[in-house]
Amino acid sequence: MKRSIWLGVAALLLAGSVKAQGLAGIWQGVETDPDEPGATWPSVLRVQNGKGTGLFGVMYQEATERPDATVTFQVRATQTPGGMRLEHVRKLNETGATPFTYWCEGIIVFTYDPKLEKLTGRADYDPVGHCDKGTYTLYRIKLKSAPTVLAGTETTLRVSGRNVRWYADADLKQPVNSGNEYRTKLSKATTFYLTQGYYPTREGAVVPITIQVKGAVAKAEPQQAPAPVPPPTDTDRSVPAPIVSAKPVALPTVLFKLGTPELLPEAIPALDQLAAELRERPALRLQVAGHTDRIGEPQKNLTLSEQRAAAVKEYLVKAGIAPDRISTVGYGDTHPLYPSPDARNRRVEVSEAK
């Protein structure tokens, strides 16, 4: 999106029968303005499926000529013939603001090219300052070859995207290839981490692509007589590592139903371990902090985070922990760890109560 003096922002996609086109994912590219030759606004759009046929997401954008000026918008959209109609919901974050700069908001109509995994958008901004129009070009990395290959057979993996780079690790320290094709042999299921060099931003988007392998045969190890095992003693028994410390620790498996404080079954083992630790450490007082993603209204997110922290306390109390040993707090969407939307932001953290 064009930002009148410095840059504009926009965002892409979001709802309707968008699932029919499968537009969820990470899109990366640029906004330009025909009235400002040479000016560019690199953009990253992240969207995911919501309830029903909807999508929700965010658009991040920064100014090439002034990278300290950035903005992140929450967006929503409806499907149109051949694409999506996007509208801005609210501004989530902005850096580098001055009294004389602003980001444009309004409507963006996108068309989708499934062959290239490309979105082309034309913005019609609200009439604020010099806001009028902007043009978007965004690409998505998507696997275009078979997701399963034969073990030990040379095969060509193909993906969409612009200026693609392949890495063997999520930290992007082990490059293995560049371009849209990678000729390789695999002996086991392998995940590659891909990036696009097309108008990169500081919100670097990494897309994992997992290739399954069939026909792999595990090599039999020479059999050896088992070594005698001494009887277990109390010191040999494995003791789970403590969960609680002075610093907040996230409980990644403590999950809830979407938009509710209802615990999912996956949460039970971690909460049972937490309860056991509290029983082993009778002097320990616990603080439970709830967090949400930056999607939805801030006040509702705050309430939901408080309710989720309370749900964890309720479970621990039923497990025999005195309620006065547990305090709760909700931070809503004010402490995200990852660019929204990301389920890892919808978390519960525990720490020693001060």
C-alpha positions as CSV (number, residue, x, y, z in Angstrom):
1,M,0.0,0.0,0.0
2,K,1.2,3.3,-0.6
3,R,2.1,5.5,2.2
4,S,1.7,9.0,1.1
5,I,5.0,10.7,2.0
6,W,6.8,7.6,2.9
7,L,4.8,4.5,2.2
8,G,1.6,2.8,2.2
9,V,0.5,-0.4,3.6
10,A,-2.1,-2.9,2.7
11,A,-2.7,-6.4,3.1
12,L,-4.1,-9.1,1.2
13,L,-6.7,-11.7,1.3
14,L,-8.8,-13.1,3.7
15,A,-12.1,-14.9,3.5
16,G,-14.9,-15.9,1.3
17,S,-14.6,-19.2,-0.5
18,V,-10.9,-18.6,-0.4
19,K,-10.3,-22.1,0.6
20,A,-11.5,-23.2,-2.8
21,Q,-8.4,-21.5,-4.2
22,G,-6.2,-22.4,-1.2
23,L,-4.8,-18.9,-0.6
24,A,-3.7,-19.4,3.0
25,G,0.0,-19.1,3.5
26,I,2.8,-16.5,3.2
27,W,2.9,-14.1,0.3
28,Q,5.9,-11.9,-0.4
29,G,6.4,-9.0,-2.8
30,V,6.0,-5.3,-3.3
31,E,3.7,-2.4,-3.7
32,T,4.4,0.3,-6.3
33,D,2.6,3.5,-7.3
34,P,2.5,4.7,-10.9
35,D,2.6,8.3,-9.7
36,E,5.8,7.7,-7.8
37,P,8.3,6.1,-10.2
38,G,11.1,4.2,-8.4
39,A,9.3,4.1,-5.0
40,T,8.8,0.6,-3.6
41,W,7.2,-0.8,-0.5
42,P,8.3,-4.4,0.2
43,S,5.4,-6.4,1.7
44,V,4.7,-9.7,3.5
45,L,1.2,-11.1,3.8
46,R,0.4,-13.9,6.2
47,V,-3.1,-15.4,6.1
48,Q,-4.7,-18.6,7.6
49,N,-8.0,-20.3,7.5
50,G,-10.6,-19.1,10.0
51,K,-14.0,-20.4,10.8
52,G,-16.2,-21.5,8.0
53,T,-14.9,-20.3,4.6
54,G,-13.1,-17.3,5.9
55,L,-9.5,-16.3,6.2
56,F,-7.8,-13.8,8.5
57,G,-4.3,-12.4,8.5
58,V,-1.9,-9.5,8.6
59,M,0.1,-7.5,6.2
60,Y,3.6,-6.1,7.1
61,Q,5.2,-3.4,5.0
62,E,8.2,-1.2,5.1
63,A,9.6,1.7,3.0
64,T,12.6,1.0,0.9
65,E,13.9,4.5,1.2
66,R,13.3,4.6,5.0
67,P,13.4,1.0,6.5
68,D,12.7,2.3,10.0
69,A,9.2,3.2,8.8
70,T,7.1,0.0,9.0
71,V,3.5,-0.9,9.6
72,T,1.4,-4.1,10.3
73,F,-2.3,-4.2,9.5
74,Q,-4.9,-6.7,10.4
75,V,-6.9,-7.5,7.3
76,R,-9.9,-9.5,6.1
77,A,-11.2,-10.3,2.6
78,T,-14.0,-11.8,0.6
79,Q,-13.7,-13.9,-2.6
80,T,-14.2,-12.4,-6.0
81,P,-14.3,-14.0,-9.4
82,G,-10.7,-14.9,-9.9
83,G,-9.3,-13.4,-6.7
84,M,-9.9,-11.6,-3.5
85,R,-11.3,-8.2,-2.2
86,L,-9.3,-7.1,0.8
87,E,-10.1,-4.4,3.4
88,H,-8.0,-3.1,6.3
89,V,-9.4,-3.8,9.8
90,R,-7.0,-2.0,12.0
91,K,-3.4,-1.0,12.5
92,L,-1.6,-3.4,14.8
93,N,1.8,-1.8,14.9
94,E,3.8,1.1,13.4
95,T,7.4,2.3,13.7
96,G,9.1,5.5,12.5
97,A,5.9,7.6,12.5
98,T,6.2,11.4,12.2
99,P,3.5,14.1,12.2
100,F,4.0,14.4,8.5
101,T,3.7,10.8,7.4
102,Y,0.9,8.3,7.3
103,W,-0.1,4.9,5.8
104,C,-3.0,4.6,3.4
105,E,-5.9,2.3,4.1
106,G,-8.9,1.2,2.0
107,I,-9.8,-1.6,-0.4
108,I,-7.4,-3.8,-2.5
109,V,-8.8,-6.1,-5.2
110,F,-6.5,-9.0,-6.0
111,T,-6.4,-11.5,-8.9
112,Y,-4.9,-14.9,-8.5
113,D,-2.7,-16.7,-10.9
114,P,-2.5,-20.4,-9.7
115,K,0.2,-21.4,-12.2
116,L,2.6,-18.8,-10.9
117,E,1.2,-18.6,-7.4
118,K,1.0,-14.9,-7.9
119,L,-1.4,-12.2,-6.6
120,T,-1.8,-9.0,-8.4
121,G,-3.6,-6.2,-6.6
122,R,-4.9,-2.7,-7.3
123,A,-5.7,-0.5,-4.3
124,D,-8.4,2.0,-3.9
125,Y,-7.5,4.0,-0.8
126,D,-9.5,6.2,1.4
127,P,-9.0,9.9,0.4
128,V,-6.5,10.9,3.1
129,G,-3.7,13.2,2.0
130,H,-2.1,11.9,-1.2
131,C,-3.7,8.4,-0.7
132,D,-5.3,7.3,-4.0
133,K,-4.0,4.1,-5.6
134,G,-1.3,1.5,-5.5
135,T,-0.3,-1.8,-7.3
136,Y,0.7,-5.0,-5.6
137,T,2.7,-8.0,-6.9
138,L,3.0,-10.9,-4.4
139,Y,4.3,-14.5,-4.8
140,R,3.9,-17.6,-2.7
141,I,6.2,-20.5,-2.3
142,K,4.3,-23.7,-2.9
143,L,5.3,-27.3,-3.8
144,K,4.5,-28.0,-7.4
145,S,5.9,-31.5,-7.7
146,A,4.9,-34.7,-6.0
147,P,5.0,-34.5,-2.2
148,T,6.3,-38.1,-2.0
149,V,9.3,-39.5,-3.8
150,L,11.0,-42.9,-4.0
151,A,13.9,-43.6,-1.6
152,G,17.4,-43.3,-3.2
153,T,16.0,-42.2,-6.6
154,E,17.2,-39.0,-8.1
155,T,14.2,-36.7,-8.5
156,T,13.4,-33.1,-9.2
157,L,11.6,-31.0,-6.6
158,R,9.7,-28.0,-8.0
159,V,8.3,-25.0,-6.2
160,S,6.8,-21.7,-7.1
161,G,8.1,-18.3,-5.9
162,R,10.7,-15.7,-7.0
163,N,14.4,-15.9,-6.3
164,V,14.0,-19.0,-4.1
165,R,16.7,-20.3,-1.8
166,W,16.6,-23.7,-0.1
167,Y,18.1,-24.5,3.3
168,A,18.4,-27.7,5.3
169,D,17.8,-25.9,8.6
170,A,15.2,-23.5,10.0
171,D,18.0,-21.1,11.1
172,L,19.0,-20.7,7.4
173,K,22.7,-21.6,8.1
174,Q,22.9,-24.6,5.7
175,P,22.1,-23.5,2.1
176,V,21.6,-26.4,-0.3
177,N,20.1,-24.9,-3.5
178,S,18.7,-21.9,-5.2
179,G,16.0,-21.6,-7.9
180,N,12.6,-23.2,-8.4
181,E,14.0,-26.7,-9.1
182,Y,16.2,-29.0,-6.9
183,R,17.6,-32.3,-8.2
184,T,18.3,-34.5,-5.3
185,K,18.1,-38.0,-3.8
186,L,16.4,-38.6,-0.4
187,S,16.5,-41.6,1.8
188,K,14.0,-40.4,4.5
189,A,11.3,-37.8,5.0
190,T,13.1,-34.4,4.7
191,T,12.0,-30.8,5.5
192,F,13.5,-27.9,3.5
193,Y,13.2,-24.3,4.6
194,L,12.7,-21.9,1.7
195,T,12.9,-18.1,1.3
196,Q,12.2,-15.7,-1.5
197,G,14.7,-13.0,-2.4
198,Y,12.0,-11.0,-4.2
199,Y,11.8,-7.7,-2.2
200,P,12.8,-9.2,1.2
201,T,12.0,-7.5,4.4
202,R,13.1,-7.7,8.0
203,E,10.0,-9.8,8.6
204,G,11.9,-12.6,6.8
205,A,9.4,-15.3,5.7
206,V,10.6,-18.9,5.9
207,V,8.4,-21.6,4.3
208,P,8.9,-25.2,5.4
209,I,8.4,-27.8,2.6
210,T,8.4,-31.5,3.7
211,I,9.0,-34.3,1.2
212,Q,7.9,-37.8,2.2
213,V,9.8,-40.8,1.1
214,K,8.5,-44.3,0.3
215,G,10.4,-47.5,-0.2
216,A,13.1,-46.7,2.4
217,V,14.5,-49.9,4.0
218,A,16.0,-49.6,7.4
219,K,19.4,-51.4,7.7
220,A,19.5,-54.1,10.3
221,E,22.0,-53.6,13.0
222,P,24.2,-56.6,14.0
223,Q,22.6,-58.2,17.0
224,Q,24.6,-58.3,20.2
225,A,23.8,-60.0,23.5
226,P,22.2,-57.4,25.8
227,A,24.3,-56.2,28.6
228,P,23.1,-57.2,32.1
229,V,21.0,-54.4,33.6
230,P,21.4,-53.8,37.3
231,P,18.3,-53.5,39.4
232,P,17.0,-49.9,39.5
233,T,17.7,-47.8,42.5
234,D,16.0,-44.6,43.6
235,T,18.7,-42.5,42.1
236,D,18.3,-44.3,38.7
237,R,14.6,-43.3,38.4
238,S,14.1,-40.6,35.8
239,V,12.8,-37.4,37.3
240,P,11.2,-34.9,34.9
241,A,13.1,-31.6,34.6
242,P,11.4,-28.8,36.5
243,I,9.0,-26.7,34.5
244,V,8.8,-23.6,36.7
245,S,11.6,-21.1,37.1
246,A,12.0,-17.4,37.8
247,K,11.6,-16.6,34.1
248,P,8.3,-17.3,32.3
249,V,8.2,-20.6,30.5
250,A,5.7,-21.3,27.7
251,L,3.7,-24.5,27.8
252,P,3.5,-25.3,24.1
253,T,1.1,-28.3,24.5
254,V,-1.4,-26.4,26.7
255,L,-3.8,-25.6,23.9
256,F,-7.4,-24.3,23.8
257,K,-10.4,-24.5,21.5
258,L,-10.3,-21.6,19.0
259,G,-11.7,-18.4,20.6
260,T,-12.6,-20.1,23.9
261,P,-10.9,-20.9,27.3
262,E,-11.7,-24.6,27.0
263,L,-8.6,-26.8,27.4
264,L,-7.9,-29.4,24.7
265,P,-6.9,-33.0,25.6
266,E,-3.3,-32.3,24.5
267,A,-2.9,-30.0,27.5
268,I,-3.5,-32.7,30.2
269,P,0.0,-34.3,30.3
270,A,1.8,-31.0,30.8
271,L,-0.7,-29.8,33.4
272,D,-0.4,-33.1,35.3
273,Q,3.4,-32.7,35.3
274,L,3.0,-29.2,36.5
275,A,0.7,-30.3,39.3
276,A,3.2,-33.0,40.3
277,E,6.0,-30.4,40.5
278,L,3.9,-28.1,42.7
279,R,3.3,-31.1,45.1
280,E,7.0,-31.8,45.2
281,R,7.8,-28.2,45.9
282,P,5.3,-27.1,48.6
283,A,6.9,-23.7,49.0
284,L,6.5,-22.8,45.3
285,R,4.0,-20.2,44.4
286,L,3.0,-20.1,40.7
287,Q,1.9,-17.3,38.3
288,V,0.0,-18.4,35.2
289,A,0.0,-15.8,32.3
290,G,-2.4,-16.0,29.4
291,H,-1.6,-14.6,25.9
292,T,-3.5,-14.3,22.6
293,D,-2.7,-13.6,18.9
294,R,-3.2,-10.1,17.5
295,I,-6.4,-11.0,15.8
296,G,-9.7,-9.6,17.0
297,E,-10.6,-6.8,19.3
298,P,-7.9,-6.0,21.9
299,Q,-10.4,-5.9,24.9
300,K,-11.8,-9.3,23.9
301,N,-8.3,-10.7,23.6
302,L,-7.5,-9.4,27.1
303,T,-10.6,-11.1,28.6
304,L,-9.8,-14.4,26.7
305,S,-6.2,-14.5,28.0
306,E,-7.4,-14.0,31.5
307,Q,-10.0,-16.8,31.1
308,R,-7.4,-19.2,29.8
309,A,-5.0,-18.5,32.7
310,A,-8.0,-19.1,35.0
311,A,-8.8,-22.4,33.3
312,V,-5.2,-23.6,34.0
313,K,-5.5,-22.6,37.6
314,E,-8.9,-24.4,37.9
315,Y,-7.3,-27.6,36.6
316,L,-4.4,-27.4,39.0
317,V,-6.8,-26.7,42.0
318,K,-8.8,-29.8,41.0
319,A,-5.5,-31.7,41.0
320,G,-5.1,-30.9,44.6
321,I,-3.1,-27.6,44.6
322,A,-4.2,-25.0,47.0
323,P,-5.7,-22.0,45.2
324,D,-3.8,-19.4,47.2
325,R,-0.6,-20.8,45.7
326,I,-1.6,-19.8,42.1
327,S,-2.1,-16.3,40.7
328,T,-3.2,-15.5,37.2
329,V,-2.8,-12.7,34.8
330,G,-3.8,-12.0,31.2
331,Y,-1.8,-9.9,28.7
332,G,-4.2,-10.2,25.7
333,D,-2.4,-9.6,22.4
334,T,0.3,-7.2,23.9
335,H,3.2,-9.7,24.1
336,P,3.4,-11.6,20.8
337,L,6.4,-13.7,20.1
338,Y,5.9,-14.2,16.4
339,P,4.3,-12.2,13.5
340,S,0.6,-12.6,13.6
341,P,-1.3,-14.8,12.8
342,D,0.6,-17.6,14.5
343,A,-0.8,-20.2,16.9
344,R,2.3,-20.0,19.0
345,N,1.2,-16.6,20.2
346,R,-1.9,-18.2,21.8
347,R,0.0,-19.5,24.7
348,V,0.2,-19.9,28.5
349,E,3.3,-19.2,30.4
350,V,4.2,-20.1,34.0
351,S,6.8,-18.7,36.4
352,E,7.5,-18.4,40.1
353,A,5.2,-15.8,41.6
354,K,7.0,-12.8,42.9
